[in-house]
Amino acid sequence: MKLRKKYLGLTVIIALLGLGSVSFHAYQKAKYAYDDFETPAYCRQCHDLFYEQWDQALMSDAYSHEWDEIEYFQLAVPHSEKDPAMMDAQEGCNGCHTPMAYLAGDVPPPDPKTNPRANESVSCDVCHTITGFSGDTPFNHNYVITPGKTKFTSIKRNQDSPNHQIDTTRFFASAEFCGICHNEKSPFDVWVKSTHLELMEGPYYKEGVVCQDCHMPDGPGKVAKMGDRYDNVQMHLFNGAHDPGKIRGTVEIRIAPHVQGLEPGEPLVLTVTLYNQKTGHKFPTGSVEDRIVWLHVEAIDEGGNVYPIPVDEKGFEGEEYTIAGEALAYQDMGIPLGIENFEGLRREMVPVGDRIFRMPYFDKEGRMTMMQWNTASLGVDYRIGPRETKVETYTFNVPFDVTPGELTIKAVMYYRLLVRSVGEYLKVPESEYTAMTVNEQEVKVTVYP
């Protein structure tokens, strides 16, 4: 038996208690009550700036967010009812999306439309009472939490709070704090979320950059409205995948044609260089089973005629999942939906031939799935890593009937939070699968008469 400390907070005395990770989660569930935690509205009385920032972020909406609600109540819960092996995964969703409900044993929580306390989602008092995590790797909500009058932070300011005690811990300023929920394993022991692990493997972590540097940047302000003003207050923005401003410019795009002019009937070879200059983890990251990023390249002649250009194949294993087609996928959705022999839905619903930057998830039958808890294996990882450059080539055979003159080549990278076919089928609000523009570039060549 060993007692281990991590940073300045106890991780968990797992060996001392004789608990494994599954047992630890059972130990967590129903250990506390809702009343053990302050409401965000209570915290707002003093921390008004932080509250308003949190309220605009998905942290405040992690349980009541429309897609998460649909995914949980239409897919995860009925799937666990049909397959008891999925029960822990269904219950575990709440460990990160509404920790208070999980810790109170209110699983599954009430319908968000009834406005239960579960709707407080990832609330102020939950985060500020976490002292560490169990084991050696943060994942699957293995936080150690001690609700009460003591609130934890990374920096001790000049003033004490009249309402609660303040304690500092280096853990609060670590990437591991975020990894507690932004790393996740499926019941099949597959990493279905690995944002923190991706950061650790990349160049930024080695340079001392952590999640908070980008998603909670320092700025001038007050920690509490009655307190002093500081130059380095950590903003509670948590802006990420759902923020078009955060997504915009993630990847730089440059197009290089092999010639400046050509005649109808000749091939035009285009080299498109993509550089991830913005994220410390892979792009996309997080719920990669839902996310879809693709590059669309097209030519537009002076007559306004548009010619989509499919990507040249590279020939690597699994490449078929990185080029848009008309294949069907997500057949395992038929299990929770109660549809026998469900044919599935369009895998991408983006222009055929476009390059996709993704990592496909597969169920135990080898079918592509968007239900992360049902993921038994992963396919090729063709996402773009931090500071990684990908080079794609496109060969456009200029048609004989093209309008002579200036030919514009345009490349646009798009991003969707959710595959459109899934969103439409499950009646998810359109905003969840509306395409965002990551970046774009165009060049011109001349087509001679």
C-alpha positions, 0 to 999 in steps of 0.5 A: 500500500502506498500513499502518494501526493500529486502537486499539493493535493492528495491524488487518492489513496487508491491502494490504501482503500483497495479501490481500482478505477471502476471501484473508485467511480462507484466510491465517488457516485452518491458520496455527496449531495447537491447542497454540499455545493454552492450555486453559480448564482451564489458565487456571482455575488462576488465573482461577477466577471468570472460568472458572466464569462463562464455563463457564455461558455459551454462549461455552463451548458455541458448538461443542458446543451442540445446535442449533449441532451439528445445524445444522452437521452436518445442514445446513451441511456436507452443503449445502457438499458438494452446492454447492461455492459454500457451502464457504467459509460452511461452513468459516467457521462455525468461525471464530467457533464454534470459532476454534482448530479453524479456525485449526488447519485442523481443518475440519470439526472432529470430532464434539463427542461425541468431546470434541475440543479444538474443544469449547473453543469461544470459549476464554479464550486465543483472546479474550485473544490477539486484537489487532485486525481486518482492514479497516474493519469487524469481521465474519466472524471477521476477527480478527488473533490472536497466540497466545503468552505475551502476553495482552491486556486493557483494564485493567492492574492493580497486579500482574503475572502470574507466568505470562504477560505482560499488555498493554493495548489499547483495542480490548479494551474496544470494541464492535468487538471483539464485532463480529468475530463478531456481524456476519456476511455471507452468501456473497451479500454480505447482512448476516445478523448485524448486532448491532454495526452495530445498536448503532452506528446506535442511541442508546446507542453515541452515548452511549458504551455498548458491548457489554461494559457490558451483557454483561460488567458491572463488579463487585467481585472478583478478576482472579486468585484470588491477586491483589488485590480490585477494585471494577471487575472485568469479569464474564465472564457473556456473558449474552444471547439464551439467558438468560431473565433477560436476555430478561425485561423487554426490552420494556414492554407497555401496553394502552389500551382505547378504552372502559371498558364496552360491550355484547355485539356492540359492537367493543372497540378496543385500543391496545397500546404496546410500548417496547424499554427494555433492548437497545442493538441491535434485538430480536431480534438475532443469528441472526434467521433462527432467532429468533421474537418474537411478541405474543399478545392475548386476551380472557377473560370471567368464564365462563373463555371465551378469545377470541384477538384477531388484530392489525389489519393496517397495510398495509405491504409485507411485512407478511404475514411479520409476522402468524402464519399457516399458510404453509410455509417453509424449503423449501431445507432439502431441499437438504442433507437430500437431499429433492427437492421438499421442501414445507417446514415451518410458518413460525411455529407460533404462534397465527394472527393474532399480530403477529411481530417479525422480519426474514425471510431469503430464498434466491435462489429467494425462499423464506424460509430459516433457513439464514443461509449461503443468504440472498440477500436480506432482507425487511421489518425489523419488529424493535423497535429500541433505545428504539423504540416500536411501537403495535399495534391490535386490534379485538375484536368482543365476541360476543353469547354472552359472559358478562357482567361483567369482561372481562380483556384480556391481552397477552403477548410471547413469544420463541423461540430457534428456530422450533418446526417446525424444532426438532421436525423436526430433533429439536433438544432442546425447550429450544431452542424452548420459549417464554420470556416477555418481558413481559405486561400485562392490563387489565379492561373491563366487559361489560354484561348 
